[in-house]
């Protein structure tokens, strides 16, 4: 008995896993265009790094800019020994770190605004979608099921509910003397 239970549980869990994966795939497939645009934007942002003058296949070779920085660093390292120059080096290093932090902050702000714009646009679309035929059919079935539940509750409590048989017209006729 326990073995049958385990087999049924495994089959049910596998079916649930397949359904969840299918649902996830469907959601991603529906958003494929937006996902691709985000990935493309991220790739483009990686090309615009500070100091990166060539695209990735060619950045392994030294560029003229990197050669200039190397020669300048060697000259400063060999020729500069005064405290004033050391202070300017530390100031330039602080300035470089500050620039990197500002660049990272700008990058984060751009990505945050892109994500916020995407999410607000998606929410706006969801809120401003019109009522579809499926929504109306769902509401109709909910109302019908609620109606039948109420009729069953009324029958079980002893209250007479709506009758399906035709009533005589004399039952509905009310004379004006009954109101006075």
C-alpha distance (Angstrom), angle and dihedral (degrees) to the residues before:
residue distance angle dihedral
X1 . . .
X2 3.78 . .
X3 3.82 90.6 .
X4 3.80 91.4 54.2
X5 3.81 89.3 49.7
X6 3.81 91.3 51.2
X7 3.81 92.2 49.0
X8 3.80 92.5 49.0
X9 3.82 90.7 46.3
X10 3.81 91.1 51.7
X11 3.80 92.3 49.1
X12 3.82 91.7 48.5
X13 3.80 92.3 47.4
X14 3.80 91.8 48.7
X15 3.79 90.3 50.4
X16 3.80 89.8 50.2
X17 3.81 90.6 49.2
X18 3.79 91.4 50.4
X19 3.81 91.1 48.5
X20 3.81 92.2 49.3
X21 3.80 92.5 48.2
X22 3.79 90.7 47.7
X23 3.79 90.5 50.6
X24 3.82 91.9 48.7
X25 3.79 91.3 48.1
X26 3.81 90.9 49.3
X27 3.81 91.7 51.1
X28 3.80 91.7 49.3
X29 3.80 92.1 45.2
X30 3.81 89.7 52.4
X31 3.81 90.2 51.2
X32 3.82 95.6 39.9
X33 3.78 94.6 115.3
X34 3.80 93.5 52.2
X35 3.81 92.1 44.1
X36 3.79 90.2 51.8
X37 3.81 91.6 49.5
X38 3.80 91.6 51.0
X39 3.80 91.3 49.6
X40 3.80 91.3 47.7
X41 3.82 91.4 49.5
X42 3.79 90.9 49.8
X43 3.79 90.3 50.9
X44 3.79 91.9 49.3
X45 3.79 91.2 49.1
X46 3.81 89.4 54.8
X47 3.82 89.9 57.7
X48 3.79 92.3 56.3
X49 3.79 96.5 64.8
X50 3.77 120.0 144.0
X51 3.78 108.2 -97.4
X52 3.78 95.2 11.8
X53 3.80 103.6 121.9
X54 3.79 99.9 164.0
X55 3.79 132.8 45.5
X56 3.82 118.6 -101.8
X57 3.79 102.3 -88.0
X58 3.81 91.3 54.7
X59 3.80 100.0 36.2
X60 3.82 91.1 85.4
X61 3.81 88.5 71.0
X62 3.80 115.5 74.4
X63 3.77 111.8 -103.8
X64 3.79 124.6 -146.2
X65 3.80 88.7 -107.2
X66 3.81 92.5 55.4
X67 3.81 90.9 46.3
X68 3.81 89.4 53.1
X69 3.83 90.9 50.8
X70 3.82 90.8 48.2
X71 3.81 93.4 51.2
X72 3.81 91.5 45.4
X73 3.83 91.6 49.7
X74 3.83 91.8 49.3
X75 3.79 90.9 49.5
X76 3.82 92.4 49.0
X77 3.80 92.4 45.2
X78 3.82 94.7 50.1
X79 3.80 100.7 35.0
X80 3.78 105.2 34.9
X81 3.78 117.5 80.1
X82 3.82 104.2 138.6
X83 3.81 122.6 108.0
X84 3.79 91.6 -124.7
X85 3.77 91.5 59.8
X86 3.81 90.9 46.0
X87 3.81 89.6 53.9
X88 3.77 91.4 50.1
X89 3.80 88.6 49.9
X90 3.81 91.1 53.8
X91 3.80 90.6 45.9
X92 3.78 90.9 50.6
X93 3.80 89.4 48.1
X94 3.81 90.2 51.7
X95 3.78 89.4 47.1
X96 3.80 90.0 50.8
X97 3.81 92.0 49.9
X98 3.81 90.1 48.0
X99 3.81 90.3 50.4
X100 3.80 90.7 50.2
X101 3.80 91.1 49.7
X102 3.81 91.1 48.9
X103 3.79 90.2 48.3
X104 3.80 91.2 50.8
X105 3.81 90.4 47.5
X106 3.82 90.9 50.9
X107 3.79 90.5 48.3
X108 3.80 91.6 50.4
X109 3.82 90.6 47.4
X110 3.81 91.7 51.4
X111 3.79 93.2 48.5
X112 3.82 91.3 45.0
X113 3.81 92.1 50.9
X114 3.81 91.4 47.5
X115 3.79 92.0 51.3
X116 3.81 92.0 44.4
X117 3.81 91.5 50.1
X118 3.79 91.1 48.6
X119 3.79 93.6 48.6
X120 3.81 94.7 46.1
X121 3.79 90.9 48.9
X122 3.80 90.6 49.8
X123 3.81 91.6 48.4
X124 3.81 91.3 47.6
X125 3.80 90.4 52.5
X126 3.78 91.2 50.2
X127 3.81 93.2 48.4
X128 3.79 95.8 46.2
X129 3.76 98.0 46.8
X130 3.77 111.8 120.2
X131 3.75 124.5 -120.3
X132 3.77 110.1 -82.8
X133 3.78 130.1 -150.0
X134 3.80 89.8 -108.4
X135 3.81 90.1 57.5
X136 3.80 91.0 51.7
X137 3.81 92.5 47.6
X138 3.79 90.5 49.3
X139 3.81 91.3 51.6
X140 3.82 90.7 48.1
X141 3.80 92.1 53.1
X142 3.81 91.1 46.7
X143 3.80 91.1 51.6
X144 3.80 92.3 47.6
X145 3.79 93.1 49.2
X146 3.81 90.2 47.4
X147 3.82 90.1 49.8
X148 3.80 92.8 52.3
X149 3.79 91.4 46.1
X150 3.80 90.0 52.8
X151 3.81 91.7 48.9
X152 3.81 90.2 51.5
X153 3.81 91.7 48.6
X154 3.80 91.2 49.2
X155 3.82 91.9 49.1
X156 3.80 92.2 50.5
X157 3.80 92.8 47.5
X158 3.81 92.7 51.7
X159 3.79 97.9 -112.5
X160 3.77 113.9 132.1
X161 3.74 110.1 -119.9
X162 3.79 130.8 -166.4
X163 3.77 112.4 -43.1
X164 3.72 122.7 -140.1
X165 3.80 95.6 -151.1
X166 3.76 120.3 94.0
X167 3.78 114.9 -98.0
X168 3.73 120.4 -142.8
X169 3.74 117.2 -103.5
X170 3.81 89.5 -122.5
X171 3.81 89.7 66.3
X172 3.77 90.4 60.6
X173 3.79 96.3 44.3
X174 3.77 111.8 100.6
X175 3.74 121.3 -174.8
X176 3.75 120.9 -136.3
X177 3.80 91.4 -120.6
X178 3.82 91.4 68.7
X179 3.80 91.3 67.4
X180 3.82 95.3 54.4
